[in-house]
């Protein structure tokens, strides 16, 4: 049963040492930055045509491929894997372990995202046209209202939860499944709190976006939307389907 496979994965994650969670979370925050980089590189090398988003949005999938295939700790994956053991046990101890996991992984992801954005900003590695593409990509997300960001975050949270749910049954096709689902997130301009944070940090470092607007205008609405879509909707509905069989 898929539910049981993912619940056992969640229990294993809840039992991991803090240091392992922390460094894996930082690695995930760095790896997810390659979504912005790959998308920016594609955009910079493509003509400004109506079909360009169909191609450059494929770059968004790169960071998720690195994180998921590398088994790194990404916050939005834990909105379902870590929640299922809590629903099954209904114990306070398991709940506190889940909240600890969420806090550590979220903080580590954001640290990694900031370090990656700082590297991209200060290294001089990218040509001016690529840096311009980074800014265009980032503004597309941060210019949204907090309400729009929240609603788009719900859809992204649901889709990431679906991705986590179907991967155990996708042996041999993991790459295709990851690309397909995360491509939909990019194409639909749905908001992801960690991938989007790399872009937002880029604007903080290279534009006029202030930290307050970054956190309260983008990060927190996206975070709440991702958690609502992945936990309140998907995880709870998945649990309701099978709880009488457990």
N, C-alpha and C positions, 0 to 999 in steps of 0.2 A: 504494500500500500504506500502510495506517494507520501501521504500524511506522516506515516511512521518513519519513513526514511528521513524526511526533513526534520521531524521532531528530534530524532537521534542526533542529527547533525547539529541542531540547536543546543542540545544538552552538552555535546562535546565542546561547542564554542563557549558555553557558560562556564565550563570547567577549566578553560585555558588560563595560564598565569597572566598577570597584568602586563608584564614586560613583553610577552609574546603578542598580546593584543595591541599594545602601544606601537611597537615597531612595525608590525604588519599593517596597522592603520596608517602610519606615516607613509609606508611604501605604497599603499593604495592611493593616498592623496596625491603622491607624485605621479604614479602611473596613470591616473585618470586625467592628468594634465595633457597627456598625449592626444586626447580627444580634441582639445583646442588647437594643439600644434598641427595635427594632421589635417583637420578641417581648414585651418588657416593656410597651410601650404597648398592644399587643393584650390582654395578660393583664389589665392594669389596667382596661380598658374592657369586659371581658366578665364575665358572671356566673360564679360559682364552680360550674360544672356539669360533669358527666362528659365532655361533648363539648368542653369548652374547649381541651384540648391539641390537638385536631384543627385548631383555628383558630389559636391563638397560636403553634404551632410553624411555621406558614407564615412568621412574622416572621423566623425563623432564616435563611431563604434570602436575605434582603436583603443581608447583608454579602457573601455569595458572588457574588451578581449584580454588585455594585459592583466587587469585586476582579477577577473573571474577565472581565467585559465591558470593564473599564477597563484590562486587560492589566497589572495590577500583580503584583508578585512575592510569591507566597504559598508558604511552605515546603512544604506538603504536595503542591502541584502538582509541585514539583521532585523529589519522591521517585520520579517516573517519567520526566519529561522529561530531567532531567540524568543519569539512570542509563543510559539506552539508549545514548548515545554511548560511555560507559565500557565497557559490555558488548561493543559493536561493535569498539572499538579495542584493548581489553585492555592499554592502555598506562598507565604510571605517571603520565605528565604529565596525561592526561585525568582520571585518578582524583583527582589533587591539585586540579585545576580544579573538579571536582565537589564535593570537600570544602570548598574555599574558598567556592564558591557557597552550599552548605548553611549554612555557619557565618555568612556575612554576612547571608543572607536570614532565617535564624532569629533572629539577634540583632536585626535591623532590625524584623522582625515583632513581637517582644516589646517593643521600645521603643515602637513605634506603639500596641500594645495597652495598654501602661501609660499612655501619654499620653492615650489616649482615655478609659480608666477614670478617670484623674485629672481630666480635664475634666468628665466626668459627675458625679463626686463633689463637686467644688469650685465648679462654675458656678452651682448652684442652679436649673438650667434645668428640672428635672423635679419634678413634684408628689410629695408624700410617698407616695401610693399607687403611683406608677410606680417610685419608688426601692425600695419594699417588694417590688414584682414583680421588680426586678433581683436583689434578695437571694434571693428564693425560687428563681429560675431558677438562680442561681449555686450555691446550696447543693445543689440537685438533683444537680449534677455533683461538687462537691468532697466531698460526704458519702460517696461511693463509696470502697471499699477500693482500694489501689493495684493489686491483682490484677484487680478488676472493671474499673478504669479502663484497664488494659493491654489486656484482651481486647476491650473496647468500642472501644478505639483501633485495633485491628487491622481491625475491620469498617469504621470510618470511613476509614482509610487505603486500604483496598481500594476503597471507593465513590468516593473522590476520584480515585483512579487510573482507575477506569472512566469517570468524568466527563471527565477529560483525554483518554482514549482515544477516546471517542465524539464529542467536540465537532467534530473536523474533518469528520465526516460528517453534521453536524447544521445545515448552513447554512440560515438562516431560522428554525430552531427552537431556537436556543441558549438563549433565556430559559426555554422550557418544560423543556428537559433539565436546566439548572442547578437550577431550582426543584424538579423531580421528585426528583433524586438527593439534594440537600441536605435536602429535606423528609423523606426517609427517614432520614437521619442524625439529624435532630431528633426525629422521632417514635419512633425506636428507642432514643433516649437514648445514641447512640454518641458517643464523645469525640473532639474535634478540638483539637489542641494550641494553635492560635492563637485560634480563636473562643472556646474554653474559657478561655484565659488572660485575655481581657478580663473575663470573669465572675469568675475567681479574683482578679485584681487589684482588682476592685470590692470583693470581700469583705475583702481585705487592708486596703483603705483605709477600709472602713465597718463592719467586723465584727471578730470575734475570730480570724479565720484568720491565722496567722503566716506569714511568708515561707518558713520551713523546710517547713511542711506544704504550702504552696502548690506549692513546687518538687518536693519529694520524694514528696508524697502524690498530687499531681495532674499537674503538668507533665511530669516525666520519665517516669512510666509511660505517659502518653498519647503523648508524643513517640516512645518506643520502639515502642509499638503502631502508631502511624501509619506509621512507617518500615518496620516489619515487614510490615504489610498492603500498603503501596504499593510497596515495593522488593523485599523478599525474596520475597513471594508473587506480586503482580501483574506487576511488571516482569520478573522472572526467568522466570515462566511464559510471558509474552508473547514474550520473546526465544527461549526454547526452541522455540516454535511455528514460528519463521521463520528461525532461524540457518542452516539448511542451504540456504535460498534466497538468502542474502545473498552 
